[in-house]
């Protein structure tokens, strides 16, 4: 059995010292010796397999205890945390967090808590899906166009439809910048159109 202290900070501006101190203090109070430390400076947005934590989860053996200052150090989303907990419980390892006082192992209480986490994650997914659908319905109701904005091809087509008007503006001395403003396109688009027309 090994006790592993896991520490993660998301940027170089942060230090691992505070989390290290918290885990050391916790271990001292509970007469535990931390056998191994895993520290990394990486965003939790990075895929688990690109983090040291991913490799650590593969190396865990039955009876190991993983200690973290708080559960958010393990993962950014509830779904990711659930995946990590499931991995540990399946290996008969324990996950302890100091801030939340979690002692998750292979006992019935931990399994109930894991089920609650899983249920919460499912509810969270459904709520996000419903909010997204409601938001899109509201946008459609206002008549706004959904999807990607008009492409550069659409802007060129807009200029092509107004060839005579643009030629007249140029002949009367209106600047390309002003034409771009009037046509709601970039000056570069107007310049490319003029070059293409050979004016």
N, C-alpha and C positions, 0 to 999 in steps of 0.2 A: 504494500500500500504506500502511495506517495501523496504528499500534500503539495499542490501547485498553486502558487500565487500568480494570478493573471492581472496585468496592468495594461491599460490602453489609454493613450491620449491622441487627440485627433490632429494636432499640429505641433510644429517645432517650437511654437511660442509657449506651449504648455509643458510642464515637467511631470515626471512620474513620481516625484518625491512624496507628494501628499498621499497618493494611493498606496505607495510602498509603506509609508508610516502607518496608515490605517490598518493595513493587513498585518503588519508586524505587531502592532499593539493588540489587535484582536487575537493573534496567535499566542502572544505572551499571556493574555488574560485567560485563555482557554487551554493553557499548557500544551500547545501544538508547536511542532517544529516544521517550518516551511522547507521542504526538500528541494524545491525548484522554483525559480522565478521566470516568468515569461513576460517581457515588456515589449511593447511596440508603439510606434508613432505612426498611426494610419487612420484614415477616416473609416467609420463603420459602414460607409456607403460602398466601400470596396468589397468585392465578392469574398465570401468566407474562405474559399480555397486560395486566395491571394494574400491572406493574413496568416500570421503565425498561429492564431487561434485555430484555424482550420487544420493545420498540421498537428497541433496539440490534441485536438479532438480525436484524430486518427490514432494517436499514440497512447491515449488513456487506457488503463487496464482496470480490471474489476477491483473495487475497493478504493480507488483513487478519489481524492477530494480536490475539487477545483474551487478556489476562493477568489472572489472578486469584490472590490470595494462597493460596487452597486451593479445592478442587473443591466443597466444601460451601457456599461463598459463591454458587455458581451455582444450586443447587437443593437441596431438602430430601430428595427421594427419588431412588433410583437411576434410576427410570423417567423422571423429569423431567430429570435430568442427561443421560441417554441421548438424550432428545429434543433437548436443546440441542446436544450434540455432533454429532448427526446433521445438524442444521440447518447447523452451521458447516462440517462436512466436505463437505456437498452444495454449498456455496458456495466450496469450495476455500480456506476460511479455516483458521487454526490456533488451537488453544486451548492455552495454556500455564498450568500451575499451579506455584506456587513450592514449596509444602509437599510435594506428591507427586512433583515433578519430571516432570510429564507434558508432552510436546511432541507434541500431537496435530495431525496435518495430513492431507494426502491421500495419504500414503505407505502402503505395504503393512503396515508395523508398526502404524500408527495404525488401519488397517482391522481388523487382527487384534484389537487392543485393544478397538475399538468392538464387534466381534463378541462378545468375551468379556464386555463390559459388558451387551450385549443378552441373552446367555445367562444371565448372573447375574440380570438383572431377571426373566427368564422363570422361573427356578428360585425366586426370591424370591416371585413371585406364586403359584406352585404350593404352596410351603411354607405361605404365609399361608392359602391356601384349605384345605389339609389340616388345619392347626392349628385353624381355625375349625370345620370339620366335626367333628373329633375332640372339641372342646370342647362343641359342641352335643349330640353323641351321649352324652357323659358326663352332661350336665345332664338329658337325657331319661331316662337310665338311673336317675337318683336319684328320678325321678317329679316333678320340678319342672316347673312350667308355663312354657312359652316364650312369647314375644310380649309385647305391651304389657300393663301392669298393668290391673287392673280399673278401669273408668271410673267417673265419678261416678254414672252411671246405675245401675251394678251396686250401688254403695253405697246408693243410694236404695231399690233393690229389696230389699236386705238389711234396711233399716229397715221397709219396708212389710210384709215377712213377719213382723215382730215387733211389729206395731202394739199389740196388747193388752198385751204385756210392757212396752213403753216407756210406755204410758199408765199402767200400774200403778206403775211406778217413779216417774213424775212425781207421781202421787197420793200416794205414800208419802214424798215429799220428797227423793228422790235428785236430785242436781243434773244439769243438762244436760252439764256437763263430765264427770262420772262416767259418765253413760250413753254418752257418746262413747267414753270409754276402754273400757268393757265391750263396745261394739259394733265397736271398732277402726275408727272413723271420726273425722272432725274435728268439733269442737264446732259449727262453722258448718253442717255437714251435718245435725246433729241439730236445730239451730235452724230451718233451712229446712224440715225435715220437720215440725216442730211447727207452724210457721206455715202450712204447706200443709194440715195436719190441722185447723187452727183451734182448737187447744187453748189 
